[in-house]
Amino acid sequence: MQPLSDRMMAEIESKNMARESPILVRIFKEESELEIWKEDKSGRFALLNTYPICRWSGDLGPKFKQGDRQAPEGFYTITPGLMNPNSNYYLAINTGFPNAYDRANGRTGAFLMIHGDCSSAGCYAMTDEQIAEIYSLARESFFGGQKSFQIQAYPFRMTPLNMARHRNSPHMAFWKMLKQGYDHFEVTRHEPKVDVCEKRYVFDAEASAKFSPADQCPAYKVPEEIAAAVREKQRRDDIQTAELINRGTPAAPVKMGVDGGMNATFLTAVKTHGGPGATIRTAAGTIPPHVNPPAERETGGASMGANVFNLASAESRLVPAPNSTVQVASAAPTSSGGMGGFFSKLFGSKSEDQGAPASQASETPPSKRKGAAAAKVGQSGAGEPRPRLEQSGEAKAATTAKASASKDETHGEPERNTASTTGPLNGAAPTVPSGGFDGRFGAWN
């Protein structure tokens, strides 16, 4: 229940938005950035803030199976039940992986989160300060009536330059499909309607019959004004991509099994302090001492994305460029009473005695649980010793894990919450009392 800071409220007002207006999230792996878009009073989404991602794991490309350490790519719908205030990693938003597309294509995994703690084995990890602000923005949109918000997770900004650079990737067909949804948002500034049929995504489709993820697509059409704008954008992008290739734009090396990324803001801070082992405070939040940065990449690889290849399309220039220095939310904690107690009841109890089934091993590495009401956000639990992560590509199991955790895969531990096994995603939705979100707004889930 941490309130939005005065700085964030001023930013919202300056961009002609309301505190409770809908949000949309875009994630870019190569640039290691997370964007929060918010609907302004014209009814279109505009960029509110860009957050540097502290840590993500895996490589560019989708997640295929449990244990591959890949952070997911695709389109995900976040309902109130996927907001986890009881996370081991300060606060967490469950992406809902696997979605309908993932399931239709046989992809497996669970508990793929956006969370704090700056450590990842398949998640998008922010600093505690960042996730507190992101969580608060999502909370306010739900209180304002938004039934769900969309997360769009991409390998990189889908610009002609990046498409040219990654032309040799085995994931290119998948990325071109994601780019269709990216382009729909770019030209409309509205959240694209996402359906799945024939094991592929379909965007802003109008059909009289229902879509079935694995079955043949029903007859459908896309509104002509949207279809025409998307076709024109794709035509321009294809021409620019071809020109870049013809001019000798080098192809990015295809790498498998690498250890993800960290935004240059945080990577520089870790290097400046001599590497892992110290608590590092930056303008974008606190890096805990247990965080290990990714291995160095070759010149021209993904590590250059944030500095060299962070180019927006022509449509993206409709909105202000993100600030280079990200400010963070207020570190003031809230009391267990008042609105804090009210919101806790909405999302579930704080008890730790219910865990996720061992068969649904988390992608998130073990770390000491941090209660949001027990420590200031800015402190990030930095004074507590934490295990080192990503050793030989996998995290060690926590020495204090319960006996049942021995059944879990060695790369992670289930994200603890008061999970209901009957929620929209097993282990994702906290148990709530009858007066909570699910009871009052059952249709939202």
Sequence and secondary structure as in RCSB ss.txt:
>XXXX:A:sequence
MQPLSDRMMAEIESKNMARESPILVRIFKEESELEIWKEDKSGRFALLNTYPICRWSGDLGPKFKQGDRQAPEGF
YTITPGLMNPNSNYYLAINTGFPNAYDRANGRTGAFLMIHGDCSSAGCYAMTDEQIAEIYSLARESFFGGQKSFQ
IQAYPFRMTPLNMARHRNSPHMAFWKMLKQGYDHFEVTRHEPKVDVCEKRYVFDAEASAKFSPADQCPAYKVPEE
IAAAVREKQRRDDIQTAELINRGTPAAPVKMGVDGGMNATFLTAVKTHGGPGATIRTAAGTIPPHVNPPAERETG
GASMGANVFNLASAESRLVPAPNSTVQVASAAPTSSGGMGGFFSKLFGSKSEDQGAPASQASETPPSKRKGAAAA
KVGQSGAGEPRPRLEQSGEAKAATTAKASASKDETHGEPERNTASTTGPLNGAAPTVPSGGFDGRFGAWN
>XXXX:A:secstr
     HHHHHHHHHTTB TTS EEEEEETTTTEEEEEEEBTTSSEEEEEEEE SEE S SS   STTS     EE
EEE GGGEETT TTSSEEE   S HHHHHTT      EEESTT  SSSEE  HHHHHHHHHHHHHHHHTT   EE
EEEESS   HHHHHHTTT TTHHHHHHHHHHHHHHHHH S   EEEETTEEEES EESS   TTS   SEE  HH
HHHHHHHHHHHHHHHHHHHHHTT        S   B  HHHHHHHHHTTSSSS EEETTEEE TT        TT
SGGGTTTTS    TGGGGS    SS          SSHHHHHHHHHH     S    TTS  SS       TTTS
 GGGTTTTS      BTTB    TT  GGGGGS TT     S B TTSSSTTTSB   TTSHHHHTGGG 
